């Protein structure tokens, strides 16, 4: 559920993401929005009695929308320029937002003895930086589900890539808990931004280190990206068992597809 300001913020975020990444990017955003809303409503009366329920009847404002989706929106815009690692960062940032929501909502509902991540001392449910087994499992599941959707939609090319993105998303929530435990006054919106930012940076780094923006394979196709349209391509740069099938100019690079013969 969202407030009027949340609806406006969500509209701006959704429009930007759809314009940048099309229906695939919007589907990943929808998973977070719908899934997060359902988890917020899960056992709301019980959470309200303990004082841990989302304020304003569970309706989220524009501040919540921007805190959770600003990093993803920025990554979507950059991904639209042809930078593949930013697609991984986009999926990871929304995965972290979804996982953080799952950890909070499920942990507050099913755990009566959460512990502070920095000291492992028992603290009341809803305490900043508190963690619990049910919440952690829910976070892992939400991060994995987001990465799996990215894989199914073709935004992530291999299961290994999805695993790295899911890991980055979960580690973003760990950073969120650490910041909350070390600096409770940071506020929920700031920790949400940092959570998604850490996840995006980790996913971008994983993608760049593993694939390097150079050769990425999928089944029998191999794509070689050259950052300059003026680059000269020679046969010595690829194995002799390949034959070029398509060459097309892109906005920021030349994409040349080669197929293993």
N, C-alpha and C positions, 0 to 999 in steps of 0.2 A: 504494500500500500504506500502511496506517496501523497504529499500535499500538493497544493496548486503550484507553489514555487518548485517543488520537486518535479512536477510534471513538465514545467517549462525547462528546467535544467536537463531533465531526461530527454526532452524533445531535441534540444540543441546537441546533446551528446550523441543521441541516436542518429540524427540527421548527418552529423559530421562523419561518424563511423560508417554509415551506409554509403555516403558519397565517396569515402576513401577506399573502403574494402568491399563494398557491395553487400549482397545478402549473406555471404558467409561470415563477414565480420559482424553484421547485425545479429546473426543467429547466436554467436558466442556472447554478445552483449545480452541478448534476450535470456539466455540460460542463467546468467548472473542475476538479472532483474527478477525474473519469475521465480527462480530457485531461492533467492534471498528473501523475497516477499513471503513465500510459503514457509520458510524456516522461521521468519519473524512471527508469523501467526501461529506456528506450532506451539501448543501449550501456553498461549499468551496469558490466559487467566491465571495460571499457576505462576508464571514469571512476574505478573503484575502484583501478586500477593507478596512475593519476596522482594519486590522493588528492583528487579533486574530487567523488566520489560522495556522495549524500545519506547521512548517517550512519544507523546502526541498520538496515542492509540496505535502505534506501530507505523504511522505515516512518516515517510522520510522526506526531508526538505531538499532544496537545491544545494545546500552546503553538503549534505550527505552524498548526493549524486556526483557533485564535482570532486569531492574528496576521494571517492571510490573510482571514478572514471576519467579524471583529468589526465592521468599518465597514459591510460589506454587510448584516449582520444589523440593525444600527441603522437603516440607510436603509430596509430592508424594513419595519420597524416603523412608521417615520414615513410611508412610502408608503401603508401600510394606512389612514391617517387621511384619505386623499384628496388628498395633495400630490403632484401629477404630477412635479415636478422631482426628487423623491426616487427615483422609479422610474428615471430616467436615471442618477442617482447610484449606485443599486444595481447596475445593469448595468455601469457604468463601473468600479466598485470591483472586481467580480469579473473583469472584463476585464483590469484591471491586475494582479490576482493571477495570472491565467492567463498573461498576457504576460510577467510577471517570471519565472515558472517556466520558460516556454519559452526565454526569453533565457539563463537560467542553464544549463539542461540541454543545449540545443542548442549554445550557445556553448562550453561546456566540452568537448563531444564533438568538434566539427568545427573549432574554431579553435585553432591552436597559438601564435598571436601576438596575443592580445588586448591592448588598450591601455587605460590608465587614462583615464577620461573627463575628468578635471580637467587632465591634463598631456599626454595622448596618448603617454606613454612606454609602451614594451612592458613587460608584467608577466606573471607566470605565470598560467595558467588557474585560475580559482577565486578570484582576488584580488577583494576588495571594491571595487566601483566600476569593474571592468573591463568593456569593451564589445568587440564584434566584429561584423563584417558578418553572419555566419550567425546569431548570437544576435539581433541587431537585427531581421533579416528574420523570424525566428521570432516575435519579440515583436509585430511589426506584424501578422503573420498571426493570432496568437492574439487580439489586441485586436479585429481586424476580424471574426473568426469569432464572438466573443462578441456584438458589436454586431449582426451579421447575424442571429444567433439571436433576440436581443431584438426585432429588426424583424419577423422571421417569426412570432414569437409574439404580436405586437401590443402589446408593451410600449413600443416606440418607433414613432411614427406614420408617419414618412417616412424615406426614404433619407438625407436631409440630417441628420436627428436621429441616425441611426445613425452617420454619418460623424463628427459632433461627439462622440458618446460614445466611438467608437473612438479618436479623437484624444486625448480626455481620459485614456483608459486607457493609451495609449502614453506620454503625458507623465508619468503617474504612475510609470512605470518609469524614465524619465529622472531624475525626482526621486530615486528609489531609488538609482540609480547615483551621482548627485551626492553624496548623503548618505554612501554607502558610501566614495566616494573621499575626501571631506573629513574624515570621521570614522569610520575603520575599526572603532573600538571600540564603535560604536553597537550592533552586534549585528544578526543577521539578522532576528529577530522584530520589533525596533523599526523597522528600515527597511521591513519588509513592511507594518506598520501605516501608516507614513507614506506609502508608495507608494499604498496603496488609499485613504487619506484625501485625498491630493492629487488623485487621479483623481475621487473622488466630489465634492469641492469644485468642481473645474473643470467637471464635467458638470452639477452643480446650477446653477452660474453661467451656463453656456452656455444651459441650458434656461430659466432665469429671464429672461435678457436677450433671447433670441430669441422665446420664447412669452409670457413675463411672467405666466403664470398666468391670463391673460385669455382671448383668443380663439385657439383652435387648430383648424385645419381638417384634414379628412381626406375626400378626394374631394368629395362634394357636401354633406357635413354640417359644420356649424360649431357648436362648443360655447362658450357664454359662461358663465364661472364668476363668481359673485358671492359674496364671502367671508362675507357676512352673510345669514341667511335673512330678515331684515327689510328687505332692500334693495327699493326700488321699481323696477320695470322699465318703461321707456317705449319706445315704438316709435322714438323719435328716436335711441335708442342703437344701433340696428342698421339696415342698409340697408333701404329699402322693398321690395327684391326678395326679402326673406326672409319666411317665415311660420312661426310657432311650431308645432311638432308635439308635443313632449313637455316637460313641466316636472316635475321631481321633486326632493324635498328630500333632501339628502345630510347626512352627519354634520357637516361643517364648512363646507359651502357649498351654494348652490342651483345645480344644473346645468340649464340650459335649452337644449334642442336646437332649432336652427332649420335649415330646409332651403331651399336656394336654389330659387326657383320660376322 
